[in-house]
Structure formats: C-alpha cells, structure tokens
Amino acid sequence: KKYFKELSIDLDIDIDKKGETIKSFASKIDMVISGNSSAAKDIFDQGVPVLYRDDLDFGEYDAHGWIKLGKFIEFSSEKELSLSNVIDFYSKDSF
C-alpha cells in the first residue's frame, strides 16, 4: 500500500493464497506487482496488467524480456505510479 499512499482511493490489496490457481487469483485482481516470475506472464495472459519491479528478486533486470517487449510496465522504486498511465498503456490496440 505504501506505493499508492498518495492516491485518494481505498485500495483492496490481496496476497496469493497457497494452492490457489493463477487463473482463479487473476480473476480477483485488477493488477499485479511482480519481479522476474513466469507466474507474472501467466497472470498477464489472463488479462491482468503487470507492474514490473527489479528489486523483488535477485534475477537480472528484465530477465524474461517482458519490459523490452512492451508487455509489462516498469515500476521501479524510483518511479511514482500513475494509474492513468497504466490504463493508457494497456488500452493500446496491441493489447
């Protein structure tokens, strides 16, 4: 929630439950923040926007190339999140 503290809306943030399928989890969320994880791509494939952070694991930056391919939005610790930018990014015809 600390990343969104400047927003004037109430956020309902979920953590994945053990044993829940990605499809089930993806149906309950509006976006996800992830590091280098194949689960992030699986969630993206379910139509959920992914905000990529490079400080959540020890992998190299954009290890799977999803930022480079324009699939995920980079959301590093230095950046401020704009929900309108997320909506604009995923509203492009390529999605």
N, C-alpha and C positions, 0 to 999 in steps of 0.2 A: 504494500500500500504506500510505502514511502515515495515511490516513483510518481504517484498520482496525487500527492497531498495538495497540490495547487489547484486541482480540479474542484469545481463546485458541485460535484455529483457524488452520490453514495455508491461505492463500488462493492460488489459481492465477489470476493476472490476465493476460488476453490483450489485445493491441492488434490492431486490424483489419489483416489482410494486404491489400496492394494488389491489387485485382482480384477479391477475394472478394465474393460476393453478400451482401446483407443477410440473406437467408433462411439461407444457409449459416453466416454468422457468428452469427446469433441462435440457431441450433441448438446452438452450442457454449458459450453463456454462460448464467449464472444471473441476471444483472442488468447494467445499463449505467449509467454516469455520463455525462451529456451536458449541453451548453448548448442554445442555440437552434438546432436542426437538424431538418430534416424526416426525416433518417435515424433520429433518435430515435423519431419516431412510427412509422416503418416497423418498427423493432425492437419497439416496444410492440405493434404489430399482430400480431407473431409470438408474442406471449405472454410477452415478457420485461419485467420491471419496470424502469422508468426512474427514476433519481435525477437530478433537475434541479439544475444549478449555474448561478448567474447570473454567474459570473466566468470562464467559459471562452471567451467571445467578446465582441464589442462591441455586440451587439444589446441592445435594451431588455429589461427584466425580463419574463419570460414572454411573449415576443413572439408566440408562436402560441396562447397562452391555455390550454395544457395543464395548468398548475397550477390555474388558475381552474376548469377543467372537471373537476378531480379525477382526471386521467389519470396524472400524474407526481407523484412525491413531491419536495418541495423539500428540497434538501440543500446549503444554503449553507455558506460557510466557518465560520460561527459555530455551526453545529449539529453535534451528535455523532450518529453513525449508530447506530441500534438495529436489528439485523436482525429482531428480533421485531416491531418496528413496521412494517417493510417487509412482512413476511409477513402481519400483520394487515390492513394497507392493501389489499393485493392479494387477500386472502381474502374480501373483501366480496362480496355477491351481485351487485353491479353489474359484476363482472369475471367 
